[in-house]
Each structure stands twice: as C-alpha cells, then as structure tokens.
Amino acid sequence: MVLEVTAKDLTIKDPEKQEVFRSEKNWFEIGVDMDRDMRYGAWQIKETIDLTLPPKQTQKEDYLINFDTDTEKVEIEANLWYYLKGSKGDIIHSVKETISYETD
C-alpha cells in the first residue's frame, strides 16, 4: 500500500508550480522485501515487519507543512493506493480538502 500526500498552492496560476509539498509512505507484505523478493531469515522478516501495516489495524500519519507567508489558499490531497500485483494499483481511499486563511 502507498499513501501519497500532496499540497498545492492554489494562488499560483501555473499548474506545474502549484505543488509545494509531496510525501509518500509505503507498506509492504510480511515476508516480502522492497524488491518484492521473499525473505525467510528471522532477521530479514523482522526488518520487513517494520515496514508493514498489520491486518485490521490503522496507523496515523502526521505531516508538518510550511507555506510561504503570502499563501492564502491551499489544497491538500491524500490518496491511499493498494497494489495487488506489480505497478497495477487502485485508490482505495481519497481525501481532498481546501484550506483558506487570511494573512496579515
């Protein structure tokens, strides 16, 4: 599974320059390493478990995003992708919020 979080400054007119923050977090299957190879040694499985999300459990992720002082409107989007095989993935949850605030 992959969690993608992006923030776009909507006051910038050029769509290519709007993105001001991007982060990605990956979780892997137990017993499979980042190269999708099976791992059988106890130390290798322990290393992989540290990168997994246990079944039926949730995990909270916090992000601190700093914006320029003249930014007034930001769109924050989070997408949770599930990859069953290879590069074919589906979005299983998506949240998009627009935050507006005044600057002095």
C-alpha positions in Angstrom: 0.0 0.0 0.0 1.2 3.5 -0.7 0.0 6.7 0.9 0.5 9.8 -1.2 0.0 13.3 0.4 0.3 16.5 -1.7 -0.3 20.2 -1.1 -0.9 22.7 -3.8 -0.8 26.5 -3.5 -4.0 27.5 -5.4 -2.9 31.1 -5.6 -0.2 30.2 -8.1 -1.6 30.2 -11.6 0.9 27.9 -13.3 -0.3 24.3 -12.5 3.3 22.9 -12.8 4.5 25.2 -10.0 1.5 24.8 -7.7 2.8 21.7 -5.8 4.5 22.9 -2.6 4.6 19.6 -0.7 4.7 15.9 -1.6 5.2 12.9 0.6 4.9 9.2 0.1 4.8 6.3 2.6 5.0 2.6 1.6 3.9 -0.5 3.4 4.9 -4.0 2.3 3.6 -7.5 2.8 5.2 -9.5 5.6 7.9 -11.8 4.2 8.4 -9.7 1.1 11.2 -7.1 0.8 11.2 -3.8 -1.0 12.4 -5.6 -4.2 9.3 -8.0 -3.9 11.7 -10.9 -3.1 10.7 -13.5 -0.5 12.7 -13.3 2.7 12.9 -16.3 5.1 15.6 -15.4 7.7 14.2 -14.2 11.0 16.3 -11.0 10.9 15.0 -10.4 7.3 11.4 -10.9 8.3 11.8 -8.6 11.3 13.3 -5.9 9.0 10.3 -6.3 6.7 7.7 -6.3 9.5 9.0 -2.8 10.5 7.7 -1.6 7.1 4.3 -3.4 7.2 0.9 -2.3 8.3 -0.6 -5.2 10.3 -4.0 -6.5 9.2 -7.1 -4.8 10.5 -5.1 -2.0 12.2 -4.8 1.6 11.4 -1.8 3.9 11.5 -1.9 7.6 11.9 0.5 9.8 9.9 1.2 13.4 10.8 2.8 15.9 8.4 4.1 19.4 9.1 3.8 21.6 6.1 5.2 25.1 6.0 3.9 27.5 3.4 5.1 30.9 2.3 3.7 33.8 4.4 1.7 35.1 1.4 -0.1 31.8 0.7 -3.8 32.2 1.2 -5.4 29.1 -0.2 -4.0 25.5 -0.2 -5.5 22.2 -1.5 -4.3 19.1 0.4 -4.9 15.7 -1.1 -4.2 12.3 0.4 -4.6 9.1 -1.7 -4.2 5.5 -0.4 -3.2 3.1 -3.1 -3.4 -0.7 -2.9 -1.1 -2.6 -5.3 -2.1 -6.2 -5.7 0.5 -7.0 -8.3 3.3 -5.0 -9.9 2.5 -1.5 -10.9 -1.3 -2.0 -11.2 -2.8 -0.1 -8.3 -6.2 1.2 -7.3 -7.1 4.1 -5.0 -9.0 2.6 -2.1 -9.4 5.9 -0.1 -9.0 9.5 -1.1 -9.4 12.8 0.8 -9.1 16.3 -0.6 -9.6 19.5 1.4 -9.1 23.1 0.5 -7.9 25.4 3.3 -8.2 29.2 3.1 -6.8 31.6 5.6 -6.0 35.3 5.9 -2.5 36.7 6.1 -1.7 40.0 7.8 
